[in-house]
Amino acid sequence: MKFLSKFNFLRLAQIFFGFALFLLPLRIRSLVYFGESYSHGFFDEYLAFFVHASEITLLIAFALLGLAFALQKVELKVPPKKFLLPFAGLLLVEIIAVPFARDPLLALLHFWRTLELAGAGFFIASGVFGARSVVRILAAALFFQAALALAQFLARGDIGLHFLGESFFDAATFNVAKTFSSTGETLVRGMGTLAHANIFAGLAALTLLMLTNYSRKNPLVYFVAVVILTGMFFAFSRAAGLAFFAGLAILTTFQFRRRIFSTSAAVGIFAALLFFFGTPFFVRFENSGESISRLGQLSGALEISQENIFGIGRGSYTAQLAENFPQFEFYEIQPVHNFFVLKAAEESVLTALVWLAIFASLGFYAFRKKKFEALALTIGLFILANLDHYFASNFSGEAFLWIALALAISEITIKPNFSKSTVKSAK
């Protein structure tokens, strides 16, 4: 025991947690479970469960943290109960829904992952993993992803980083995220090593909003932000652009003098990119068929939700969709593009209502305490949650959801301006 006490397990846990954060966008993973069957003759990833390198590193961090609690004096600043109780209620209703799932084992695996990410969020909110360090590492990870996304757009396909999880694709690849030039040429949308351009862009938008709490006197922050913003643009995601600029509007409205320069710079850079690459961006707004498709998705999801009061279980939505609508083509078999509606279908309406309550309470307390950075981040999250499904269907997206919520709570309750961790340890 004396030998073990010589190690600073808390510091080791923080290092491994940092590795887990940087690895989040990288699709380094291994398939461990596949649920029902191949749907419409293709591999349905949503019926499968992968273990990611990031979560393995996270579990190592938790093990080291356990040793730190056992052998060192660790100060844990638990957030107020009014912030913890909604999450406790969420975990309760989610575990209750597991036995009623189409595939209880798949639902249970997803619940286990939820516990992992909830634990990560708790230790961020309680100061064990410093919020400032978390933002710095996520910014480094998305800086790399943004540079890769830009390179993919210019190369019109992948650039060979497949060992990091980059997909094999080019402009001719079926069902890869694409747009079109003014001449009608097909262009790929940058996505880094994420599964889709929309996921990369959404995580980039959240990271930019997280960076608003960093010191504006540091020129490196501006450089990193410009690269991430540029990479986000070349993903050509409408939802990400809306989320980012909505958050920026919140900050500019309530902190005009502090934000006028950075807001003007962001708008100027985005406008310049639109001037040169406006057609690939705006052509996506003209795709009315996609809007109709998403309305159809909502209708189908609500029908499934009404038929299954306790939900169909995490990961089982596409299987139920294929069963209810056998006329759908295989590319139409995908989760509904709304986080809350997907939660209602998979884990009951009560779960969706608890999630809505969590967002509402965080927005309320952030506004009440004038923590506008936290409010901007919460608003950005809420917009993305209403326009896509990756917070519930993608590992990186789900992890970012919990981390962003934890950072918002940290900003509201413990330390303003995402200051360094106040955790103290004794050897």
N, C-alpha and C positions, 0 to 999 in steps of 0.2 A: 504493500500500500504506500509506503514511503517513496518507493521508486516511481509509482504513478503520480504522486503528488508533485513531482518535479516538473511535470509537463503542464503547460498552460492550455488546458483543453478548451477553454472558452475561445482563446485566440485561434486554435486549430479549427474549431467549429465555425468561426466567422470566415476563415479562409476557404473552407470547403463550401460554405454557403455562397460565398462569392463565386466560386467555380460553377455552382449550380445555376446561379443567375446568368452567368455569361453563356452557359451551354443551352439555356432555355430555347433560343430560336433555332438551334442546330438540331436537325432531325436524325440524331444518332440514337437508334432505338432497335429493339428486338421484339418480334411478335411472340407473345406468351399465351394468348387465348383467342380463338376465333369462334364466334357464337353459332348462329343457326346454319346458314348455308350460303353459297354464292347466289347472289340475287341477279336475275336477268342475265346470267352467264358471265358476270364480272365480279372481281373481288370487291366486296363492299367493306371499305375500311371502317365504317361506323359500327359494324358488328364485331370488330376486333379490338383487342386490348394490347397495347404495346408498352413495354417498359423502356423509359428514356434514360439516357446517360445522365441528364440533368437531375432526375428524381433519385437515381442511385446515389449521386453525390449529395443530394439533399438528405437522404437517409443517413449517410455517413456523418453529415453535419449534426443531425439530431442525436446520433449515438455519442458523438464527442461532447455535445451539449449536456447529455445526461451525465457523463463522467464529470463535467464541470460543475453541475449542480451537486453531485455527490461528494466531490473532493475539494471544491473551491467555494469561496463565499461570493455568490453572484447576486447582484441587486436586480430584482425584477419589478419594474414599475407597471403593474397591471392596469390597463385602461378601465375607466368607470364601467359599472355594471350596465348602464343604459346603452353602451355600445356593444357589450359582449352578449347580452341576453338575446337580441335578435339573431345573432349567429348561432347561439346554442339552440334556439328554437328551429332554425334552419336545419341544423344537423339532425335534430330529432325527427322532423317531418320527412327528411330524406331517408333516414334509416327505416322508418315505418313503411315507406313505399317499396323497399327492396323486395320483400316476400311476394308482392303482387306483380312483379315484373314478368314479362315474357321470358326473359333469361335472367333468373335471380343471381347466378354466378357473375355474369357480366355487370349487372347492376351493383353487386357487392364490390367488385373490383374498382368500379368507378367511385363508389362511396369511400373506399380506402384511400384512393387518390385525393378525394375531397378533404379527408382528414389530414393528409400530408400537407396540402396547400393551406388549409385552415391553420395548421400548426405553424407554417412558415409565416403566414400573415400575423398570427398572434405574437410571435417573437420579434417581428418588425415593429408592430404597434407598441410592444412593451419595452422596446429599446435594446433588446439583446443583440439584434442585428441592426446596426446604425442606419437610419433612414438615408442619411447623406451618402453613405457608402453604397447603399442599395441603388440609389439613383445614378451614382457615378458608374457603377458596373453595368447597369442596364443601358446607359448612354453609350458606353464603349461597345457593348454587344450590338446595339442598333446602328451605331456608326459603321461597323463592319458590314452589317446587313444592308445598309443604305448604299454603301460603296459597291457592294456586290449587285444590288438591284440595278444600279445605274450601268454597271458593266454589262449586265444581262440585256438591258434595253439596247445598248449600243452594239453588242455582239449579236443581237437578235436570237438569243438562245442561251443555254447554259454555258458556263465557262470551265467546266470540268472539275469543280470542287465536290464531287459526288461522295467522297469520304466524309464530308461534313454534313451530308444530307441533302445536297442540291439535287433537284430532279433532272432527269434527262429530257430536254425539250428544245424545240425551236419553233419558228413561226408556223410550221406545217403540222405540229403535234396537235392531235385532236383534243378538244376540251381544255387546252391550256388557256390561261387568261390572256386575252388579246385585245387589241384595238386597231385603228386604221389611220394611215396618213392621209394628207390632203389628196394624194394621187390614187388612193384606194389600196395602197400596199399594206399588207398585214404586218403589224408590229406586236412584239411580245411585251407584256407588262412586267416590270421588275418585281421579283418576289423573294430574292435572297434564298435562304435555305428553308423558308416556310412553305407550307403546303399550297398556298394561294397568295396572289398579289394583294387581295383584300386583307388577309391576315397580317402580312408584313406592314401594309400601310396603316392599319389600325394600331398595331403595336408602336409604330413610329410616331403616330399622332399622340398617343399616351405618353411616350417618352419625352416628346417635346413639351408637353404640359407639365410633366414632372420637373423638367429642367427650369421651368419658370421660377422655381424656388431656390435656384442656385445663385451665387453671387454674380451680379451683372458686371462686376469689375474685372472678371477673368476673361481675357480674349479667347481662351481655349473653348470656353462654353459656347461662345458665338460661332466659332469654327465648326464645332461638333454639331450644333443645332442647324447650321446652314447645310451641312452634308446630309443630315437626317431628313431635313425638309425637302431637299432636292431629290433624294432617293424616294421619299414618300410621293412626290409629284409623279415620278416615272412609274409608279404603281397604278396611276390613273384611277384612284379610288375616290368616288364621290363621298362616301360615308366618312372616310378618314379626313378628307378636307373639311367637311362640315363640322365634325367633332373638334378638330383642332382650332378652327377659326371661331367656333362658338365659345370654346374655352377662353380663347384669346380675347373675345369680345367682353366676356365677364370680367377679366382682369383689367381691360382698358376702361371699362365703365366705372369700376370702383377704385381703380388705382391709376388714373389717367396720367399723372405726372411721372410716375415710376415706369409706366409701360409704353408711353408714346413712341419712344425710339425703337424698342424691340418690335412693337406692333407694326410700325411703319416699315421696318426692315423686312419683316416676314411678308407683309402684303406686297412690298416692292419686288422681292425675290420671286414670289408666286406669280405676280403679274408679268414679270419678265419671262418666266418660263412659259406662261400662257401665250405670250406674244410669239415666241418661237415654236412652241409645240401645242398650240391651242387646239388644232384639229383633232389629234389623238385623244385629247382630254374631253372636248365637247361632243365628239361623235358618240360617246357613251350615254350622253343625256338624251340623244335622239332615239335610243333603243327602247321604244315604248313597250315592245313585247316583253321585256324583262320585268317592267312594273306590273303588267298584267299577270305574269307568271308568279310574281311574289304575292299578289293579292290572292291568286289561286292557292298558293302554298298556305297562306293564313287560314283560308276557308277549310282546306283539308286537315290542317293541324287542329283547328277548333272542333271539327267533326270527330277526330280521333280522341281528343280530350273529353268530349261529352260522352263518348262510349266507354271510357275507362276512368272511373272516378278516382282511382288511386294511381293512375298513370300506367304506362306500359313498360317503364323501366329505362334507366340510362342506357343509351346506345342502341335501343331497339326501335327507334322511330322509323328508320328507313325500311326495316322489315315489315312493320305494320303498314307503312305507306304503300309498299309494293303489294301487299295483300289487299288493301282497301281499293287500290286503283291499279289493277293489273294492266290497264291500257297505257300506262306511263312508259315512256322510253327509259332506258337505263340511266341516262344523264339527268333525268328528272327526279330520280330517286335520291334525294338529298334532304338534309334537315331543313325545316322551315327557317327562313332568314329573320328570326326574331327570338332573342334569348328567352324572354319571359313566356312567350307562347310555346316554345319548345319545352321549357321547364314544366308548363302546365300539362302538356301532352305526355311527357316522360315521367314526371314525378309528382303529379297532381296539381290542381289549381291552388291548393294551399301553399305548396312550395313556391309557386310563382308569386303569390301574394306576399309571402315573407320576403322574397327578393325585392319586390317593389317597396316594401316597408323599409328595408335596409337602405336603399337608394334615397328614399324620401327623408329618412331620419338623418343621414349623413349630409344631405343637401341643406336641411333645416339648421342643423347645428353649425355647419360651416358658415352659413349666412349670418346666423345669430351671433357667432363669435368673431365675425369679420375675417375669417380665414379663407380669403378669396382664392388662393392657390388650390386649396382643398376643394372649394366649390367648383372651380374650373375643371379640375380633374374628374370630379364626380359627374358633372354635366357631360363631359366628353365621353366618359364610360357609358352613361345612360343612352346617349345618342347611338353609339356603336352597338350597344346591346339591343336596341330596337331595330337595327338595320342589318344584322348578320347573326350567325349562330355560333361563331368560333369560341365564344366564352364558355360554351357548354359542350362543344364537340371536338375541340382541338386542345391538346395538352398545353402548348405554349400560350394559347389564348386564355385558357382557364387559369393558368398560373399568373398571367399578367393581371387578370381580374382581381384575384385575391391580393396580389402585391399592391396594386393601385389602391384598393380599398384600405389596406393596412397603412399605406403612406398617408392617405387622407385622414384616417383616425389619428395617426401619429402627429400630423400637423395640427389637428383640432385640439388634442388632449394633452400632449406631452411637451414637445419642444417645437417652437416656431421655426420656420425657415429650414426645416429638415436638417437640423444641426446634428453633430456627431453623437454617437451613442454615449449615454451616460452610465453604461454598465461598468461596474467596478469588480475587479477580481483580485483574489489574493492567492499567491502561490502556496 
